[in-house]
């Protein structure tokens, strides 16, 4: 398979099946999926539970192998050492070492990425500050809340500035303030050139971050394109109306000359309805 150097991910004809017991034929979690993602781009992987999102991320991370098809990550196979060094994977419900504290946890992942002691300490200090973990940097993770564990898990994934981030529901279980912090950090990662593939079914988790959206339904790719493109396809979206400077708070009778209408934005309800319809095959 020829690989475009501008593509961080190339998925070609990938299928994955699981056998749930000895009486039934294997069931397809993914079925002949084709997908590409450009280097430095961010994509939201959407779908209901059971659509195949987590399976897809595990295949890209090299944790599982496809039954058919090929996957190229950063120009190599998912299990190639060079791909693994440049990729970070954060699974949904990622577990931490319960009797290590924040600094010890970050030091472990820094060592796993090959960072020297000085670089590991600098990275740990930076990420502790970024995620606001200073007050509990010396606490063991066994006592952490869901939100605290999730902050530390994402910080661990960002150690060493990986080129490709695979994130499975990274904002799950977070309060709104922590979720906003997550998105701001991910925007900064994208700005430095990282490629991001993030599984989620909440638009609020990806607003202002993702260039593209890919929708999985029943193991198949139901849509792939810009978020605005899906909004237009569904014909249901939100727009921002920017009023001219000095317009009255009550718009009745206000002069709207010079007003501009922003790009259509996919509404949360429209996406939910689309995911449900595709999952039912309607």
N, C-alpha and C positions, 0 to 999 in steps of 0.2 A: 504494500500500500504506500503510495507516494504521500509525503507529509509536507504541507505548507508550513514554512518556518514562522509565519505570522499566526499560526493556530496553536493555542496551548492545549487544546483537546480535540481529538478526532475519534468519534465513535461510529463504527460502520457495521450495520447488520447484526447488532448485539442482541442475543437472547439468553435468558437465564431461567432455568426450570428447577423446581423443588418437588421432591416426593414427600407428601405429608403422612402417608402410611403405606402398608404393603398391598392394599386392596385397590388403590386408585393409580391412574396414570400420572406422571409428573405434571404439575401445574406451572404454567408460565408466569413468572414474576415480571419478566421483560420479554418483549416479542419484536424482534427485528427493528431495533431502534437505531436510527441514524441521527447524529448530532455533532455539531462543531461549535467551538468557542474560541474567539480570538484572544491572543495574548493581551493582557491588561484590561480585559472586559470583565463585567460582572453580570451573572445570569441568575435569575430566580428559577428554581425547579419546583413547580407547583403540582399539586395533586392531592386527592383525598388520601386518608390512611389506607394502605394496601395498594396504592397505585403503582408502586415500584420505585419510589424516590430513594429510600435508604439502600435498596439493592443496587441501584444505579451508582450511588456514591461509593459503596463498598467495592464495586467492580473498578471504578476509576482509581480508587485508592490502592488497588492491587490486593485487597484482602480476600476477595473471591475471584474466580475465573469465570468468564462467560462460557456457555455451552456452545454458542456459535458467535461468529463475528470477531472483530478486532478493535482494540482500543490503543490509542497513542496519546501519551501524556508528556508534554514538553519535549516532543520529538522522539520519545522512546516508549517502550512498553511500560505498563503501570508498575511492574515488579523490577524494572531495571534500577540499579543503585543510584544512578544520576537523577532519575525521576523521583525516587523516594526521598533523596536528600533535599530536593527543592519543593516538596509538597507537604502540606500539613492537613490532617484530617481530624475533624471534631465530630464524633458521632453524637446522636441524640442520647441523652442520659449518660454521658461520659463519666466514668468513675475515676476518683482520685485515690491516692494512697492515704488512708484515714489517719495514720499516725505521723505523717509528715506535715510540717507547717508550710506556709506560702513560699518562703524563700527556699526551703529544701525541695519543694515540688518543682519550682522553676529551675533550680540548679540541676535536678535530675534530667528534665527535658532539654536543658541547654547542653548537658554532657552527651545526651543521646544524639544531638544534632552536631556534635563535634566541636563545640565552642570551648575555648580555653577558659581557665578560671577567671581571668580578668574580664574577658568579654562576657562571660556568663553573668558575672556580678553586675556589670553595667546594664545588660539587657534586663536582668531581674529588677534592678532599681527603676529603670525606665517604665517597665510594664506595671510594677506596683503603683507607681505614681499615676500612670495613665488610667488605670482601673480603680483608683481610689482605695487601694487595699492597705495603705499604711497602718491604720488602726489595728488590723488583725494579721499583720505580716508574720508574727511569731506564734500564731495560734494553730493548733492541729486541725486539719480539715474535717475530722470526725464531728466537730462541733458546729460546722458551717450550715447555714441555711441553703436552700436551693439556689437562690440568687448569688450568694457568695461562692458556692461551688462552681456555678456557671461562669462567673467572672474569671475565676482562676483557671478553669478549663480552657477558655478562649485565650487567656494570656499565655498559657502553656503552648497552645497551638501557634502563637505568633512569635515564639522565641526564634531568633536567628533570621527573621524577615524572610519567610518562605515565599517562593515565586507563585505558588498556586495554593489557594485555600479552598478546601472542601468542608462545608459546614452543614450539618444536619440539624435543622430547627435550632439555631444557635440562641435565639431569644426566648425559647420555651421556658416558662416558669419565672420570667423576670417581671418586675414591676415596671411601670412606664418610664421612670427615670433611668433605670438600668438599661432598658431596651434602647432608649435614645443614646445612651453612652456607647452601647454596642455598635449602633449604626454609625456614629461619629468616628469610632475607631476604624471600622471597616471602610468608611469613605477615605480616611487617611491612608489605609493600606492600598486601596485602589489608586489613590493619587501618586503613591510611590511606584506604581507599575504592577502591583500584584493582580493576578487573575483570580476571580472569586466565583465559585459555583455554590449556591446556597439553597438548600431545600426548605421550603416554607409554603404555607397556604394563606398567609396574612400579608396583604399589601403594605400595611403599616410598618412591617419589619424591613421592607426593601425600598421604601420611597426615597428617591434621590440617590440611590445607589446602583440599581441594576439597569443595564442597557437593554437587556433581553429577558424574555420570559419563555420558558419551555414548560408545556403542560403534559403530564403523564396521566393516562387514564387506562385502567385495565392492562397495564404493561406496555401500552403503545404510546407513541408520541402523537398527541392530539393537536398540538400547536407549537410553533417556534417562531418568534419574531419579536419586534419591539413591543413594549407594553402599550404604546399608543395605537399600534397596529391592531392588537387584540381588542382594544376599546372600540375602535372603528368597526371591526368585524362584528362585534356584538351589538353595536348601535346603542350602548348604554354606558355613559361615562359622565364624569364631572368636569367642569371647566372653571377656571378662575377668571372673573371679570375685574380688570384693573381700571378703576375710575380715575379720571384726570385729577391732578393735584388741586386741592381746594374744594372739591365737590362736597356738597352738604351730606351729613350723615344720612338723612332721609333722601333717597334718590328720586323721589317723586318730584318732577319739575326740574331736576338738576340737568345741567348741560352735559351730555355724554359724549360730546365731540372729542375725539382723541382717545376714547376708551379702547382698550385692547383686550382680546380674548386669548387666553393662554392655550397651550396644547391640551387636547383632551386627556383626561386622566381616568384610567380604569377604576370603576367603583368597586368597593369590597363586595357589595351584594351581587353585582354582575359577575365577578369572578367566581364567587361561591355557587351561583346558579349554573355557570358554565361547567364547573368541576363536577357538580352533581349530575347534570345532564349527560356529560361524557362518560361518567362512571356507569350510568345506566344504559349507555349505548343509544340514547335518544337524540 
